[in-house]
């Protein structure tokens, strides 16, 4: 997943992560993960997989910008 796609997914879920610190992003991710987790909403399994992929992409971008 590209960074632009990851940012767009989180924007659709109500989190404008472009202006968040890494800590703020992690907190917001956990809020979103609780809401869309397949244990709570079985029909959201594919969405949750996309959210996790987007999370990895965004966290990698934080790491690259810190280097």
N, CA, C and O of each residue as an XYZ file, in Angstrom:
268
protein
N       0.850     -1.173      0.000
C       0.000      0.000      0.000
C       0.895      1.235      0.000
O       1.876      1.306      0.740
N       0.550      2.185     -0.823
C       1.340      3.417     -0.880
C       0.966      4.322      0.297
O      -0.081      4.152      0.923
N       1.827      5.265      0.577
C       1.576      6.196      1.668
C       0.321      7.018      1.394
O      -0.465      7.266      2.308
N       0.126      7.437      0.163
C      -1.057      8.222     -0.182
C      -2.341      7.423      0.046
O      -3.330      7.966      0.539
N      -2.329      6.145     -0.307
C      -3.494      5.290     -0.075
C      -3.747      5.106      1.415
O      -4.893      5.117      1.864
N      -2.670      4.936      2.178
C      -2.799      4.755      3.626
C      -3.384      6.000      4.277
O      -4.272      5.908      5.124
N      -2.886      7.156      3.880
C      -3.398      8.409      4.441
C      -4.858      8.608      4.060
O      -5.654      9.075      4.876
N      -5.217      8.257      2.823
C      -6.604      8.401      2.368
C      -7.538      7.490      3.163
O      -8.649      7.893      3.505
N      -7.098      6.266      3.458
C      -7.924      5.344      4.233
C      -8.185      5.910      5.625
O      -9.326      5.906      6.087
N      -7.154      6.391      6.291
C      -7.360      6.942      7.633
C      -8.201      8.210      7.583
O      -8.982      8.468      8.500
N      -8.056      9.001      6.534
C      -8.887     10.196      6.383
C     -10.362      9.803      6.266
O     -11.224     10.443      6.868
N     -10.656      8.745      5.486
C     -12.038      8.267      5.355
C     -12.590      7.768      6.680
O     -13.796      7.832      6.921
N     -11.708      7.271      7.540
C     -12.134      6.768      8.845
C     -12.185      7.870      9.903
O     -12.481      7.601     11.067
N     -11.902      9.086      9.508
C     -12.030     10.229     10.404
C     -10.762     10.655     11.104
O     -10.825     11.359     12.112
N      -9.614     10.247     10.599
C      -8.343     10.619     11.233
C      -7.438     11.275     10.202
O      -6.943     10.609      9.292
N      -7.223     12.564     10.339
C      -6.322     13.282      9.442
C      -4.910     13.172     10.008
O      -4.462     14.032     10.766
N      -4.221     12.105      9.631
C      -2.941     11.770     10.266
C      -1.759     12.564      9.751
O      -0.668     12.462     10.312
N      -1.937     13.342      8.714
C      -0.804     14.102      8.175
C      -0.222     15.058      9.214
O       0.974     15.348      9.188
N      -1.055     15.547     10.124
C      -0.605     16.543     11.092
C      -0.442     15.970     12.496
O      -0.347     16.730     13.459
N      -0.407     14.653     12.631
C      -0.299     14.016     13.941
C       1.137     13.599     14.227
O       1.912     13.287     13.324
N       1.463     13.606     15.513
C       2.736     13.023     15.921
C       2.582     11.508     15.891
O       1.476     10.988     15.746
N       3.693     10.812     16.027
C       3.636      9.350     16.009
C       2.797      8.840     17.183
O       2.035      7.887     17.014
N       2.913      9.435     18.339
C       2.132      9.021     19.501
C       0.639      9.261     19.268
O      -0.183      8.392     19.558
N       0.290     10.429     18.749
C      -1.118     10.720     18.446
C      -1.674      9.728     17.433
O      -2.816      9.284     17.549
N      -0.862      9.387     16.443
C      -1.300      8.416     15.440
C      -1.559      7.057     16.075
O      -2.571      6.421     15.778
N      -0.670      6.608     16.934
C      -0.850      5.302     17.582
C      -2.134      5.275     18.412
O      -2.866      4.285     18.389
N      -2.408      6.346     19.136
C      -3.628      6.420     19.936
C      -4.853      6.377     19.033
O      -5.812      5.658     19.312
N      -4.820      7.139     17.962
C      -5.953      7.172     17.026
C      -6.127      5.819     16.352
O      -7.258      5.382     16.139
N      -5.034      5.149     16.014
C      -5.103      3.820     15.416
C      -5.833      2.854     16.349
O      -6.702      2.103     15.907
N      -5.486      2.871     17.631
C      -6.131      1.945     18.564
C      -7.616      2.240     18.708
O      -8.412      1.314     18.869
N      -8.009      3.514     18.654
C      -9.438      3.854     18.666
C     -10.141      3.256     17.449
O     -11.217      2.671     17.572
N      -9.536      3.404     16.290
C     -10.109      2.873     15.050
C     -10.121      1.348     15.076
O     -11.102      0.726     14.670
N      -9.038      0.749     15.550
C      -8.949     -0.708     15.595
C     -10.029     -1.297     16.500
O     -10.611     -2.331     16.174
N     -10.298     -0.655     17.621
C     -11.361     -1.141     18.503
C     -12.716     -1.085     17.809
O     -13.534     -1.994     17.954
N     -12.948     -0.017     17.058
C     -14.239      0.155     16.395
C     -14.447     -0.853     15.270
O     -15.557     -1.360     15.103
N     -13.417     -1.152     14.503
C     -13.561     -1.988     13.309
C     -13.023     -3.407     13.467
O     -12.982     -4.155     12.491
N     -12.612     -3.793     14.664
C     -12.027     -5.123     14.857
C     -13.040     -6.213     14.506
O     -14.213     -6.098     14.861
N     -12.605     -7.264     13.818
C     -13.520     -8.337     13.403
C     -14.199     -9.071     14.561
O     -15.258     -9.667     14.362
N     -13.629     -9.043     15.749
C     -14.303     -9.670     16.884
C     -15.599     -8.940     17.240
O     -16.549     -9.548     17.734
N     -15.626     -7.650     16.988
C     -16.832     -6.859     17.244
C     -17.749     -6.811     16.021
O     -18.973     -6.824     16.151
N     -17.149     -6.755     14.846
C     -17.881     -6.633     13.594
C     -17.298     -7.619     12.587
O     -16.379     -7.265     11.849
N     -17.812     -8.850     12.542
C     -17.216     -9.882     11.673
C     -17.147     -9.500     10.193
O     -16.280     -9.997      9.474
N     -18.026     -8.642      9.734
C     -18.005     -8.252      8.320
C     -16.894     -7.256      7.996
O     -16.724     -6.885      6.834
N     -16.135     -6.816      9.004
C     -15.059     -5.838      8.796
C     -13.676     -6.460      8.715
O     -12.681     -5.749      8.856
N     -13.580     -7.758      8.493
C     -12.267     -8.411      8.482
C     -11.354     -7.841      7.394
O     -10.177     -7.584      7.647
N     -11.880     -7.647      6.206
C     -11.059     -7.111      5.115
C     -10.669     -5.661      5.386
O      -9.537     -5.262      5.111
N     -11.590     -4.878      5.918
C     -11.287     -3.488      6.253
C     -10.188     -3.430      7.310
O      -9.283     -2.600      7.223
N     -10.266     -4.303      8.300
C      -9.250     -4.311      9.358
C      -7.886     -4.692      8.796
O      -6.867     -4.156      9.231
N      -7.854     -5.599      7.847
C      -6.591     -5.956      7.202
C      -6.015     -4.742      6.472
O      -4.807     -4.507      6.513
N      -6.871     -3.975      5.809
C      -6.417     -2.758      5.125
C      -5.938     -1.708      6.126
O      -4.951     -1.016      5.878
N      -6.631     -1.589      7.248
C      -6.228     -0.637      8.285
C      -4.843     -1.003      8.816
O      -3.997     -0.127      9.000
N      -4.612     -2.282      9.061
C      -3.301     -2.717      9.567
C      -2.194     -2.483      8.550
O      -1.084     -2.093      8.912
N      -2.494     -2.718      7.286
C      -1.506     -2.455      6.237
C      -1.195     -0.961      6.165
O      -0.036     -0.568      6.033
N      -2.226     -0.142      6.252
C      -2.034      1.309      6.227
C      -1.232      1.767      7.438
O      -0.373      2.641      7.320
N      -1.504      1.185      8.592
C      -0.769      1.522      9.814
C       0.721      1.249      9.641
O       1.556      2.078     10.002
N       1.045      0.098      9.093
C       2.442     -0.258      8.869
C       3.109      0.739      7.932
O       4.229      1.181      8.186
N       2.431      1.089      6.861
C       2.971      2.052      5.892
C       3.224      3.407      6.540
O       4.271      4.018      6.326
N       2.268      3.870      7.328
C       2.403      5.183      7.965
C       3.509      5.157      9.022
O       4.306      6.092      9.102
N       3.565      4.108      9.824
C       4.628      4.027     10.831
C       6.004      3.961     10.183
O       6.962      4.527     10.710
N       6.115      3.281      9.055
C       7.392      3.247      8.320
C       7.771      4.639      7.844
O       8.950      4.993      7.848
N       6.777      5.443      7.431
C       7.088      6.795      6.981
C       7.566      7.661      8.147
O       8.427      8.522      7.970
N       7.000      7.430      9.353
C       7.495      8.155     10.532
C       8.954      7.788     10.799
O       9.771      8.652     11.117
N       9.269      6.515     10.666
C      10.641      6.054     10.922
C      11.621      6.643      9.918
O      12.731      7.036     10.279
N      11.207      6.703      8.657
C      12.091      7.263      7.628
C      12.329      8.743      7.843
O      13.434      9.241      7.629
N      11.263      9.463      8.278
C      11.417     10.897      8.480
C      12.249     11.201      9.726
O      12.835     12.278      9.834
N      12.303     10.252     10.670
C      13.109     10.455     11.884
C      14.584     10.206     11.632
O      15.433     10.676     12.390
N      14.897      9.469     10.572
C      16.302      9.124     10.278
C      17.054     10.276      9.682
O      18.241     10.149      9.380
